[in-house]
Each structure stands twice: as structure tokens, then as C-alpha cells.
Amino acid sequence: MTQLTHHTLPNGLTVLLREVHSAPVISWWLAYRVGSRNEPTGLTGISHWVEHMMFKGTERFPAGALDREIDRAGGQWNAFTSMDATKYFETLPADKIDIAMQAEADRMSNAIFDADETESERTVIISERQGAENQPTFWLAEEVRGAAFRVHGYHHEIIGDETDLRTMTRDDLYRHYRRHYCAANAAAIAVGAFDSEEMLAKIESLFGSIEAEAAPDLFTRAEPEQQGERRVIVERPGKTAFLELCHRAPPADHDDWMKLQIMNAILSGSGGASDNKTSRLYQALVKTEVAASVGAWLTPTVDPYLYSIMVTLRDDRRPEEAEPLLLAEIERLKTEGVSEAELNKARKQTRAAFAYSTESVTEQAYWLAQSFILGDVTWFDNYAERLMQVTADDVREVAERYLLPRNRVLGILHPTDSEQEPAPA
């Protein structure tokens, strides 16, 4: 991997550049430190809605103009909002990247929040939420997160609560944009076929004249310590039951995060279909024909979040049958630990899965953008090395530290169309 160069412009914009000359392509990203965790009650979903409005054009680049330009050049562009960030990207032939850079510099300051467009987008976003609600696991995940986070902004879904989506105004959106979309709260990232000195000069010419503003104080509220296990029950139409088990997890910059990533690979696999079938949870829940599938994930976040396990039950089985099997595997990990062979397999497979998922310049640029959001621009570059340093003792220690009954939230979704009798009380 070629060297990463890191610069900060006088107005506070972070610049991350990595030359990759394997193909004549450049991926260009602009990442802002604002996501759904920074939204107070009444404004949930505002970061995602502002992201939508950024595609409604500026005076220089009217709505639809960039779609045509980028499509004609054979490129792609998009954006997405997460709990911690809002990111915009364009991946184009190297000789066409200037249009993307000009567009992002322009809409950092000059996006048009037309009142009619705002109302039109309100309908689109409410429909997007209602579409997500057609998935029963959406309701389960929302209830589990709401139970896990009673104060912190991680408690609501990124798309927001429908009541807020119906009441937010154009002025609310514009204030959010003007407050958070400034150079000191953003990073420009380029990965691909370019000369770093020339690229930096282009960035300085486009972004250097943007007014220097202090980075905004981001709205956040610390979550109080959980005092015991929390449980939620959801009933939704359908025939399939689900069980979601979550435990408190540290932020991505904590030393324990990578240890938990290896622990997760041992419990549920590193992400590939084949290694999942040899994982402990697959053997305990799917091979025994209690569950149709099981998966788990650890999200890299700025603040402490969750380690989550999702069990999809077979149509003839209940969550109450899966729960003791799941908890038994967690206890076995804590009491027996892992073998060196199991550890080595988990480390290598996790490293390989991450390497495969970061082969393209777009994926590499994404992870550099995410590293900026996490507060450590070397987080992506050091990922593999940190994985390989995890020991068997580390895995057992983090299991004992984090997989505690008092730190967990358990959610069950009972399908109302099932022919099963209700589970005994």
C-alpha cells in the first residue's frame, strides 16, 4: 500500500491523499463529521435529509447537471449518512475528476434549499422509512436500539422518527447545513492515479478560499451506565421469528475493539459464507436446526455502541429455544477460551475478508474517510497489523469484560401469522 499523505489547509480542511496507479481512476470523497448521533429529539433524521438536499443543485451546478456529466464520463457518484458521518463521493476516470472536485467545493457552501424541493423530499424520505418498515427486522432493530440508548443519539434510526420527518422545516435543514458543512468539520480524500503535489494544489485552489470557521460543537449526550439486562418484545405480521442479542461495545479507537472483532470471527465467522458455517454460533444454532441463519457484527463507531447477534429462527421454532443455546456459547467462550488454531484461523480470515473488501480505490477512499471520522487517520492502514496482534488471552478477556448479562439488551420478534402457540410465560 502506497504512503498516505496528510495535510490541513489554513481554513481547517483535512486532506488525505493516496496515489494508486494500478488503473487510470480516481475516487474523490468529502466526509463531514455529522451523523444521526448528533441529532436532538425533534430533528431526528435531519442529517440524512440534508444529504438528499445536497443533490438538488447549486446555481453553478443545477439539479441533474452532475448526473449527466458523471454518467457521460462513465463514473459513479453517491452519498450516504451513518450514525457518525455524512459522506459524498465520485469515482471517475482520472482525467475527469476535476468536475467532481469543483462540485463538492461548490456545494459545501452554495447548496440551494428550495422550499418546494424540501416538501417534495419530505414525501420521498417518509416513503423510504415506510418501505423499511416492511421488513420485520427494522422494527426489532429500532426497538432494541431504543432500549439500549435512552439518552445518546445512537438511540434512533438514521432515517429518523416519522413524527420528526413530518414536522421539520426547510429552515431547520438549512441551519443544520450551514452549521456543519464547513471546512474545519470535513475531510477531502483522494485515492487513485494522480500526482500528490498536483492534487494538493487543485484542492487548495478549490477549497482554500472557503471561509475559515471554527468547527461546530457537535450535539452529543453521554449514555448512562446500564444497570441490568433489558428486554423488548415486538409483534409483527409474518411467519418468521427473530432474536437479537446486543452487548455494550467500545468505540473503534479503543484497544479492545479489534479484540472484539476477532472474538466475533470466532463466534460467527469473518463475513464469508464458508467460514460462517464452521463458526461456533452456526454449529450451535443452525446445524441443530433451531435457526435458519445466524450472524453478528461489530460496527466501528465514534462513541461506545453495540456488538449485535441476530438469529433468524426456522418457521417451526421459537426464540425461547434459541436463547439458551446462544447464551451457552457465550459462556463457553468466557470459561474455556479459544485454541491457538482457532485464533489463527480467525485472524487470517478476518484479515483476508477486510483485504478483499478494500481492493478498489473507492473502497480504500471510503475507509480513509471513515478513519478521519473515527479520529485516527491511520485506523484503516493499521487495521491488519492490529488484528494479527490479538491473542487468545485477549479474546477471552474481552468476552469476560463485555459479554455480561447486565450489559445486554435482548429483543424478540414474535410473528403474528405463525401457527405456533404462544410461548409459555
C-alpha positions as CSV (number, residue, x, y, z in Angstrom):
1,M,0.0,0.0,0.0
2,T,1.4,3.4,-1.0
3,Q,2.1,6.0,1.5
4,L,-0.7,8.2,2.8
5,T,-0.1,12.0,2.8
6,H,-2.0,14.1,5.3
7,H,-2.4,17.9,5.1
8,T,-4.6,20.5,6.8
9,L,-5.5,23.7,4.9
10,P,-5.5,27.1,6.7
11,N,-9.3,27.0,6.9
12,G,-9.2,23.7,8.7
13,L,-10.0,21.2,5.9
14,T,-8.3,17.9,6.4
15,V,-6.8,16.4,3.2
16,L,-5.8,12.8,2.8
17,L,-4.1,11.6,-0.4
18,R,-3.0,8.2,-1.6
19,E,-1.6,7.5,-5.0
20,V,-2.7,4.2,-6.6
21,H,-1.6,3.9,-10.3
22,S,-3.0,0.4,-11.0
23,A,-5.8,1.9,-13.2
24,P,-6.5,5.4,-14.6
25,V,-9.2,6.1,-12.0
26,I,-9.6,8.4,-9.0
27,S,-12.1,8.1,-6.1
28,W,-12.8,11.5,-4.5
29,W,-14.6,11.8,-1.2
30,L,-15.8,14.6,1.1
31,A,-16.6,13.5,4.6
32,Y,-18.4,15.6,7.2
33,R,-18.3,14.9,11.0
34,V,-22.1,14.9,11.5
35,G,-24.5,12.0,11.6
36,S,-27.6,10.8,13.3
37,R,-25.8,10.7,16.7
38,N,-25.7,14.5,16.6
39,E,-29.4,15.0,16.2
40,P,-31.6,16.1,19.2
41,T,-35.2,15.0,19.7
42,G,-37.4,16.8,17.2
43,L,-34.7,16.8,14.5
44,T,-34.0,13.0,14.1
45,G,-33.2,12.2,10.5
46,I,-32.1,15.7,9.7
47,S,-28.5,14.7,8.6
48,H,-29.9,12.1,6.1
49,W,-32.5,14.7,4.8
50,V,-29.7,17.3,4.3
51,E,-27.8,14.7,2.3
52,H,-30.8,14.3,0.0
53,M,-31.0,18.1,-0.4
54,M,-27.4,18.3,-1.5
55,F,-28.4,16.6,-4.8
56,K,-30.9,19.4,-5.5
57,G,-28.3,21.6,-7.1
58,T,-26.5,24.9,-6.8
59,E,-26.6,27.9,-9.1
60,R,-23.4,26.7,-10.8
61,F,-24.5,23.0,-10.9
62,P,-28.3,22.9,-11.3
63,A,-30.1,19.7,-10.3
64,G,-29.4,16.9,-12.8
65,A,-26.3,18.6,-14.3
66,L,-23.9,16.4,-12.5
67,D,-25.9,13.3,-13.1
68,R,-25.4,13.9,-16.8
69,E,-21.7,14.9,-16.6
70,I,-20.7,11.9,-14.4
71,D,-22.8,9.4,-16.5
72,R,-21.2,10.7,-19.7
73,A,-17.8,10.3,-18.2
74,G,-18.5,6.7,-17.2
75,G,-18.3,7.4,-13.5
76,Q,-20.4,6.9,-10.4
77,W,-21.4,9.2,-7.5
78,N,-23.4,8.9,-4.4
79,A,-23.7,9.7,-0.7
80,F,-24.8,8.2,2.5
81,T,-25.4,9.1,6.1
82,S,-24.3,7.0,9.0
83,M,-24.6,7.4,12.8
84,D,-21.3,9.4,12.9
85,A,-20.9,11.0,9.5
86,T,-22.2,12.2,6.1
87,K,-20.1,11.2,3.1
88,Y,-20.2,12.2,-0.6
89,F,-18.1,10.5,-3.3
90,E,-17.4,10.4,-7.0
91,T,-15.3,7.8,-8.8
92,L,-14.3,8.8,-12.3
93,P,-11.6,8.3,-14.9
94,A,-8.6,10.3,-13.7
95,D,-8.8,12.9,-16.4
96,K,-12.5,13.7,-15.5
97,I,-12.1,14.1,-11.7
98,D,-12.0,17.9,-11.8
99,I,-15.8,18.1,-12.2
100,A,-16.3,16.2,-9.0
101,M,-13.9,18.3,-7.1
102,Q,-15.4,21.5,-8.3
103,A,-18.9,20.3,-7.5
104,E,-18.0,19.3,-3.9
105,A,-16.3,22.6,-3.2
106,D,-19.3,24.4,-4.6
107,R,-22.0,22.6,-2.6
108,M,-20.0,22.9,0.7
109,S,-21.3,26.5,0.7
110,N,-23.8,27.0,-2.1
111,A,-26.4,24.3,-1.9
112,I,-30.0,25.5,-2.7
113,F,-32.6,24.5,-0.2
114,D,-35.7,25.3,-2.3
115,A,-38.9,25.2,-0.2
116,D,-40.8,23.2,-2.9
117,E,-38.0,20.8,-3.2
118,T,-37.9,20.4,0.5
119,E,-41.5,19.4,0.6
120,S,-41.1,17.0,-2.3
121,E,-38.2,15.3,-0.5
122,R,-40.2,15.1,2.7
123,T,-42.6,12.7,0.9
124,V,-39.6,10.7,-0.5
125,I,-38.0,10.2,2.9
126,I,-41.2,9.3,4.7
127,S,-41.8,6.8,1.9
128,E,-38.3,5.5,2.4
129,R,-38.9,5.0,6.1
130,Q,-42.3,3.3,5.4
131,G,-40.6,1.0,2.9
132,A,-38.0,0.0,5.6
133,E,-40.9,-0.8,7.9
134,N,-42.0,-3.6,5.6
135,Q,-39.0,-5.5,7.0
136,P,-39.9,-7.0,10.4
137,T,-36.2,-6.8,11.4
138,F,-36.4,-3.0,11.1
139,W,-38.9,-2.9,13.9
140,L,-36.9,-5.2,16.0
141,A,-33.7,-3.2,15.5
142,E,-35.4,0.1,16.2
143,E,-36.8,-1.3,19.5
144,V,-33.5,-2.8,20.6
145,R,-31.6,0.4,19.9
146,G,-34.2,2.4,21.7
147,A,-33.9,0.2,24.7
148,A,-30.1,0.2,24.6
149,F,-29.7,4.0,24.3
150,R,-32.1,6.1,26.3
151,V,-30.0,9.3,26.2
152,H,-27.3,9.1,23.5
153,G,-28.2,9.9,19.8
154,Y,-27.5,6.3,18.8
155,H,-31.0,5.5,20.1
156,H,-32.8,6.5,16.9
157,E,-32.6,5.1,13.3
158,I,-30.5,7.1,10.8
159,I,-33.6,7.9,8.8
160,G,-35.3,9.4,11.8
161,D,-38.6,9.2,13.5
162,E,-41.6,9.8,11.3
163,T,-43.1,12.4,13.7
164,D,-39.9,14.5,13.2
165,L,-39.9,13.9,9.4
166,R,-43.4,15.4,9.3
167,T,-42.6,18.5,11.3
168,M,-39.1,19.6,10.4
169,T,-38.9,22.7,8.3
170,R,-36.8,24.0,5.4
171,D,-35.1,26.4,7.9
172,D,-34.2,23.6,10.2
173,L,-32.5,21.8,7.4
174,Y,-30.7,24.9,6.2
175,R,-29.4,25.7,9.7
176,H,-28.1,22.1,10.0
177,Y,-26.3,22.5,6.7
178,R,-24.8,25.9,7.5
179,R,-23.6,24.8,10.9
180,H,-22.0,21.5,10.0
181,Y,-20.9,21.9,6.3
182,C,-17.7,23.9,6.8
183,A,-14.0,23.1,6.0
184,A,-13.0,22.6,9.7
185,N,-15.6,19.9,10.0
186,A,-14.7,18.0,6.9
187,A,-12.0,16.0,5.1
188,A,-11.3,15.7,1.4
189,I,-9.9,12.3,0.4
190,A,-8.5,11.2,-3.0
191,V,-7.2,7.7,-3.9
192,G,-6.1,6.8,-7.4
193,A,-4.0,7.8,-10.3
194,F,-2.7,11.3,-9.6
195,D,0.4,13.2,-8.6
196,S,0.0,14.2,-4.9
197,E,1.6,17.6,-5.2
198,E,-0.6,18.5,-8.2
199,M,-3.7,17.1,-6.4
200,L,-3.0,19.1,-3.3
201,A,-2.6,22.3,-5.4
202,K,-6.0,21.6,-7.0
203,I,-7.6,21.1,-3.6
204,E,-6.0,24.3,-2.3
205,S,-7.3,26.3,-5.3
206,L,-10.8,25.0,-4.9
207,F,-11.3,24.8,-1.2
208,G,-8.7,27.3,0.1
209,S,-10.9,30.3,-0.5
210,I,-13.8,28.9,1.6
211,E,-14.2,31.0,4.7
212,A,-12.4,29.7,7.8
213,E,-15.0,28.9,10.5
214,A,-14.5,27.1,13.8
215,A,-15.5,23.5,13.8
216,P,-19.0,23.3,15.3
217,D,-19.7,21.9,18.7
218,L,-21.4,18.7,17.9
219,F,-24.5,17.8,19.8
220,T,-23.9,14.7,21.9
221,R,-25.3,13.2,25.1
222,A,-23.4,10.6,27.1
223,E,-25.3,7.4,27.8
224,P,-25.5,6.5,31.5
225,E,-24.2,3.1,32.5
226,Q,-26.6,0.3,32.0
227,Q,-27.8,-1.2,35.3
228,G,-29.1,-4.6,34.2
229,E,-30.4,-6.7,31.3
230,R,-33.1,-5.1,29.2
231,R,-35.6,-7.0,27.1
232,V,-38.0,-5.9,24.4
233,I,-40.8,-7.9,22.6
234,V,-42.1,-7.0,19.2
235,E,-45.1,-8.5,17.4
236,R,-45.3,-8.1,13.6
237,P,-47.1,-9.8,10.8
238,G,-45.2,-12.7,9.3
239,K,-44.3,-16.3,10.0
240,T,-40.6,-16.0,11.0
241,A,-39.4,-15.2,14.5
242,F,-36.1,-13.4,15.2
243,L,-33.9,-12.9,18.2
244,E,-31.4,-10.1,18.5
245,L,-28.8,-10.1,21.4
246,C,-26.7,-7.0,21.9
247,H,-23.9,-6.2,24.3
248,R,-22.2,-2.9,25.0
249,A,-19.1,-2.4,22.9
250,P,-16.3,0.3,23.0
251,P,-15.6,2.9,20.3
252,A,-13.4,1.9,17.3
253,D,-10.4,3.7,18.7
254,H,-10.3,1.6,21.9
255,D,-7.8,-1.1,22.1
256,D,-10.5,-3.7,22.9
257,W,-12.4,-3.1,19.6
258,M,-10.0,-5.1,17.5
259,K,-10.0,-7.9,20.1
260,L,-13.8,-8.0,19.9
261,Q,-13.6,-8.2,16.1
262,I,-11.6,-11.4,16.4
263,M,-13.9,-12.7,19.1
264,N,-16.8,-12.1,16.6
265,A,-15.0,-14.0,13.9
266,I,-14.8,-17.0,16.3
267,L,-18.4,-16.8,17.3
268,S,-20.0,-16.0,13.9
269,G,-17.3,-16.0,11.2
270,S,-15.4,-13.2,9.5
271,G,-18.0,-12.5,6.9
272,G,-17.5,-15.1,4.2
273,A,-20.2,-17.7,3.6
274,S,-17.9,-20.7,4.0
275,D,-16.3,-19.7,7.3
276,N,-19.6,-18.8,8.8
277,K,-20.6,-22.5,8.6
278,T,-17.7,-23.5,10.8
279,S,-18.3,-20.8,13.4
280,R,-19.5,-21.6,16.9
281,L,-22.9,-20.0,16.6
282,Y,-23.7,-21.7,13.3
283,Q,-22.8,-25.0,14.7
284,A,-24.9,-24.4,17.9
285,L,-28.0,-22.9,16.2
286,V,-28.2,-23.7,12.5
287,K,-26.7,-27.2,12.5
288,T,-29.1,-28.1,15.3
289,E,-32.0,-26.9,13.0
290,V,-33.2,-24.3,15.6
291,A,-32.2,-21.4,13.4
292,A,-32.3,-20.8,9.7
293,S,-29.3,-18.4,10.0
294,V,-27.2,-16.5,12.5
295,G,-24.9,-13.5,12.0
296,A,-23.2,-11.0,14.2
297,W,-21.4,-7.7,13.6
298,L,-19.3,-5.0,15.3
299,T,-19.7,-1.5,13.9
300,P,-16.7,0.9,14.1
301,T,-18.2,4.0,15.8
302,V,-17.0,7.2,17.4
303,D,-18.8,6.5,20.7
304,P,-19.5,3.3,22.5
305,Y,-22.0,1.2,20.6
306,L,-23.1,-2.4,20.4
307,Y,-21.9,-5.9,19.5
308,S,-25.0,-7.5,17.9
309,I,-26.0,-11.1,17.2
310,M,-29.1,-11.7,15.0
311,V,-30.8,-15.1,14.9
312,T,-33.4,-16.0,12.3
313,L,-35.5,-18.9,13.6
314,R,-36.8,-21.7,11.5
315,D,-40.6,-21.4,11.0
316,D,-41.3,-24.2,13.4
317,R,-39.0,-22.9,16.2
318,R,-39.3,-20.2,18.9
319,P,-36.7,-17.6,20.0
320,E,-37.1,-19.1,23.5
321,E,-35.4,-22.3,22.2
322,A,-32.5,-20.3,20.6
323,E,-31.7,-18.1,23.6
324,P,-30.2,-20.8,25.9
325,L,-28.1,-22.2,23.1
326,L,-26.8,-18.7,22.3
327,L,-26.1,-17.9,25.9
328,A,-24.4,-21.2,26.4
329,E,-21.9,-20.5,23.6
330,I,-21.1,-17.1,25.1
331,E,-20.5,-18.7,28.5
332,R,-18.3,-21.4,26.9
333,L,-16.2,-18.7,25.2
334,K,-15.7,-17.0,28.6
335,T,-14.9,-20.1,30.6
336,E,-13.0,-22.2,28.0
337,G,-11.4,-19.5,25.8
338,V,-10.1,-20.4,22.3
339,S,-7.4,-22.5,21.0
340,E,-4.4,-21.2,19.1
341,A,-5.6,-22.9,15.9
342,E,-9.0,-21.3,16.2
343,L,-7.4,-17.9,16.9
344,N,-5.0,-18.1,13.9
345,K,-7.9,-19.1,11.6
346,A,-10.0,-16.2,12.8
347,R,-7.2,-13.7,12.5
348,K,-6.3,-14.8,8.9
349,Q,-9.8,-15.0,7.7
350,T,-10.7,-11.6,9.2
351,R,-7.7,-10.0,7.6
352,A,-8.4,-11.6,4.3
353,A,-12.1,-10.6,4.3
354,F,-11.1,-7.0,5.0
355,A,-8.4,-7.0,2.3
356,Y,-10.9,-8.3,-0.2
357,S,-13.4,-5.6,0.7
358,T,-10.9,-2.9,0.2
359,E,-9.4,-3.7,-3.2
360,S,-10.9,-0.9,-5.2
361,V,-9.9,2.7,-5.0
362,T,-13.5,3.6,-4.0
363,E,-13.3,1.2,-1.0
364,Q,-9.9,2.4,0.0
365,A,-11.0,6.0,-0.1
366,Y,-14.1,5.1,1.9
367,W,-12.0,3.6,4.7
368,L,-9.7,6.6,4.8
369,A,-12.8,8.8,5.1
370,Q,-14.1,6.6,7.9
371,S,-10.7,6.8,9.7
372,F,-10.9,10.5,9.7
373,I,-14.4,10.3,11.2
374,L,-13.1,7.9,13.9
375,G,-10.4,10.4,14.8
376,D,-7.4,8.5,13.7
377,V,-6.4,8.8,10.0
378,T,-4.2,5.7,10.4
379,W,-7.0,3.5,11.6
380,F,-7.5,1.8,8.2
381,D,-3.8,1.5,7.5
382,N,-3.1,-0.2,10.8
383,Y,-6.2,-2.5,10.7
384,A,-4.5,-5.7,9.6
385,E,-1.5,-5.3,11.9
386,R,-3.7,-4.7,14.9
387,L,-5.8,-7.8,14.0
388,M,-2.7,-10.0,14.0
389,Q,-1.6,-8.8,17.4
390,V,-4.7,-10.2,19.1
391,T,-4.0,-13.1,21.4
392,A,-6.2,-16.0,22.7
393,D,-6.0,-14.3,26.2
394,D,-7.2,-11.1,24.6
395,V,-10.3,-12.8,23.2
396,R,-11.2,-14.4,26.5
397,E,-10.7,-11.2,28.4
398,V,-12.9,-9.1,26.2
399,A,-15.6,-11.8,26.3
400,E,-15.5,-11.7,30.1
401,R,-15.4,-7.9,30.1
402,Y,-18.2,-7.1,27.6
403,L,-20.5,-10.1,27.3
404,L,-22.1,-9.6,30.7
405,P,-25.8,-10.1,31.5
406,R,-26.0,-6.6,32.9
407,N,-24.6,-5.1,29.6
408,R,-27.0,-6.8,27.3
409,V,-30.2,-6.0,25.5
410,L,-32.3,-8.9,24.2
411,G,-35.0,-8.4,21.6
412,I,-37.5,-10.9,20.4
413,L,-39.8,-10.6,17.4
414,H,-42.9,-12.8,17.5
415,P,-44.6,-13.3,14.1
416,T,-48.4,-12.8,14.4
417,D,-49.1,-15.0,11.4
418,S,-47.4,-18.0,12.9
419,E,-49.4,-21.1,13.7
420,Q,-47.4,-21.8,16.8
421,E,-48.9,-21.5,20.2
422,P,-47.6,-18.6,22.3
423,A,-44.5,-19.4,24.3
424,P,-45.2,-20.2,27.9
425,A,-44.8,-17.3,30.4
